[in-house]
Amino acid sequence: MALCIGDKKEMKAKFRQSGITLMEMIVVIATAALLAVFGLPAIRTFVGSFESQGSTKVMISAGLASARAIAAREQRYAGIRFQNEYTEDDKGCQYMIFIVHDFDKTGLANGFRAVDGIEPIKLPDTVGVMDLRIVTNRNVVSPANSQETQLDDILINEDHELTDTTTFSIIFSPSGKLVIHGIWVRNRDGEGDSPSYTNLSNDDVFNKKAKVDAGIAMFYQDDYFGSSNPDLGLGPEASRRSFVIYDRTVFEKVDENKRWSDYLEDLDFIYINPYTGRMISAD
């Protein structure tokens, strides 16, 4: 059926109304460009965080496998230790250090030292790991029996508490099984931090505070806890079987008195399979 003249005019009017003008198109393109520019930093941050956490899991997984191999090769308890490197501004990066049980050199029944010939491995700058535990009473005779408690806002608002929960170890037996073992990390010469020691150790991984502050070593050994001066939250404790991975950039923006309730409480634990040494996500 042919359209009448009135129908043609109405159709043309509707067609003109359904289109967009050149000016409207320019506004849309400009708006999209602005959103892309201002949204880019946020997108980069999100993607960078994802990539960092993913790479951290890969690094830790490889570290766990290597630690099991070291334990089997040396026929000793061995594992990995997480700890922040000392810096003057207290913003040192967290490292993964390979450790091995050695009573002969440390002079401690639960004494561990850094594995010879293996450099500490730095985690990504924006990522850290925590065991979310605070040692409230350290047992120097049997560190695995030290009294502990899970974090809350009050127990994470001081520097030594933060050091405590970001410093922990995961240990394997000579057979390759994950175990809970007492840990007391010292330098390769077994020197503690007291006048009774010779002060001759030049261990460049773990050492006493004066040696670390002087740049000779990277990490404080476990001799600064409780009533010691200073109390750095570093002392004998039990090894761990789980931890969380957190975003350091987010953590640093949280009120120090609400670190637990505003952020850490919502993180998922990562567990270690005791027989394979592989990581298992809680979800």
N, C-alpha and C positions, 0 to 999 in steps of 0.2 A: 504494500500500500504506500502510495506517495505521501510524503509529509507535506502538510500545509505550511504556508509562509510563517504563521505564528509559531508552529512547532520548531521550525528552523532557527528562528530568532532566540527562542528559549534555550535551545541546545547550545548555541554559540555562547550565550551568556554564562551557562553552567560551565562550559569548557574553559572560558576565561577565568572564572572564579576558582577552578580547581588547580590552576598552575601557580608558580611563584615568580616573583619579579627578580630582576637582576640584583637589585639592592638587598632583597631578602636572602638571596643566595650568598652574597658577600658577607652578610651578618652571620649566617650559619657557619661558613668556612672560617671566619675570624674567631668565632666562639670555640670551634673545635680545635683551632690552633692554640688558643690560650689555655684550654683545658689540657692539651697535650704537654705544653711547656711547663705549666705549674704542677701538673700531676706527675711529671717525669721523675723528680727526686723521690717522691713517695714510692713510685713503682720500682725504682732502682734499689731503694732501701729494702722493700719487701723481697725482691728477687735476690738481693745480696744476702739477706738473712737466711732465706731458704737454702741458697747454695752453701753458705758457711756451715749451717747446721748439718746439711747433708755430707759435706766434706769432713766435718768433725766426726760424725758417726763412722765414716769409712776409715779415718785415721785411728780411732779408738779400736775399731774392729781388728785392724791390722796389728795394732799394738798388743791386743789381748792374745792374738794368735802367736806373735813373736815371743811374748812372755811365757806362754805354755811351752814353746819350743826350748826356751832357755832353761826352764825348770827341768825338762826332760834331759837336756844335754848335760847340765851341771849336776843333776840329781840333788837339787836343793830347792827349797821354797823360793819362788821368784815371782815377780809381777810388775805392775806399772803403778807409778805414784803420780798423782796430780798435785801440782803446787805452783804458786805464782812466783815468778822471778822477782828478786829484790830490785826496786828502783827508788830513787830519792823522793819521788812524788807519790809513791805507793800505788802506782797504776801499771805495775808490771804485768806482762802477758802471762797466761797460764801455760804450763808445759806438761808434757807427759814424759816421765823419767823411768827408765828401766832399773829395777832394784833386785837384789838377790840377798838371801839370808847368809850371814857370815859371822859366826861367833868368834872365830879366831882373830879377825881383824877389828871387829867392833868392840869385842869384850863384853857383849850383851847377849843374854840368852835369846832375846827376840830382836837382836840387832840386824839391820839391813843396811846395805850400802849401794851406791850406784854401780851398775854393771860396767866393767871395764870395756873401753873401746866403742861404746854406743852413746852417741850424743843425745841430749834431751830434745824432744820434738815439740815445737811451739804449735799451740792450737790457734785457729783463726782469731784475729784481734777482737772481733765483735761477739765471740762465743766463749762461754765458760761452762764448767761442770761443777756440781755440788753434790755432796752426799746427804744434805739436809739434816745432819745430825750435829749436836753439840756435846762434847765430852764434859760432863759436870764434875767428875771425880776420876782422875787418872790413876790406874793401878800400875805402878812402876815394876812390880814383881811379875804380874800377869796382865799385860796390857789388854788382852782379849776380854778380860773381865772388868774393864773400866766401866763406870756408870755413865750412861748417855741419855739424852732426851731429844725428841724431835723439835725442830725449830718452831718458834712463834715470833711475834713482832718484837718482844722484849729481848729475845735471844739472838738477834741478828742486827742490832743497831750499834754495835761497837766493832772496831777494827779487828781485835783478836778473835771475836766470834766469827766474823766473815772469813778470816784466815783459817779458822778451824774447819768450817764446812766446805771450803774450797781446797783443802789439803787432805787427801785420803789416798788409800792404796787398795788395789785389787790383787790378790795373791793366789797362786796355783801351787799345788803339791808337786813333787817329782813325778807323780803318775799323770799329771795334767789336769787334776780335778780342782775346781774352785773350792777354797777353804777359808774359814775365818781364823786368822792367825794374828797374834800380837805383833805390832810393828813399832820399832823404835829406830828411826833412821839417823845414821851418823856418818862421819867422814870415813875414808878408807883406813885411816890410822887409829880409829877408835877414840879420838880425843874428845872429851866433853868440854863444856865451857866453865871451867873453874881453875883457880890457881894451882891445883894439884897436877894439872896436865902440862905437858912440855910446850904446847903452843907451836909445834913444828909442822903440823899437817898442812900440806899445800893442795889438798883435794880441791879441784876446781868445779865440782858439782855441788856436793853438800859440805858445809863447814860451819864453824862457829860464827856468831854474829860479826865479830870484829873482822874476820877474814872476808866475809861476804860484803860488808860495808866498804872494805878496802878494794873491792873489785877482784879479789883472788878467786872467789867462788860465786855461783849463781843463786844457791838456795840455802836458807837457814836449816840447820839440822834440828832434830827433835829434843831440844834442851831448854825450851822457853815456855813454861806453862805454870799454872797455879800461882804459887807465891813467889815465883822467880821474878827477877827484875832485869829485863822487862818480861811481861807476860805477853807473848805473841800468839798464843793459842796453838803452839806447836809442841807436841809431846807424845809419849807412847799411847797407842790406842789400838782398837781392833780393825782389821781390814774390812772391806765392804763387799757387798754382792749386788748393789744397785746404786743408781745415781740419776740426776736430771741434767739436761742440757738447757742452758738459759741464754737469753740475749743480753749481753752486757750493756748495750746502749739503752735498752728498755729499763734494765735494773738500775742503772745510774740515775735515771730520771725519777724513780720512785722515792717517796719520802722515806728516809732511813728508819723511821719508826713504824712504817707500814710495809716493809719489804716482803714480809710473809703474806699478810692478808690481801695486799693489793697486787701481788704478782706470783711469788714462788708457790703459794698454796695450790695454784691451778695447773702447775706443770706436771706432766706425766713421768712416772718413774721408768727407767730403763733397767731391766734385770739381766743378770748374766746366767746363762745356762751352766750349771755346775759341772756338767759332763762334756760339753762341747766348747765351752768358753765363748759362745756366741751371744750377742745382745738380743734381748727380747723386749719389745715395747709393751707397755702395760695395756695399750688399747689394741 
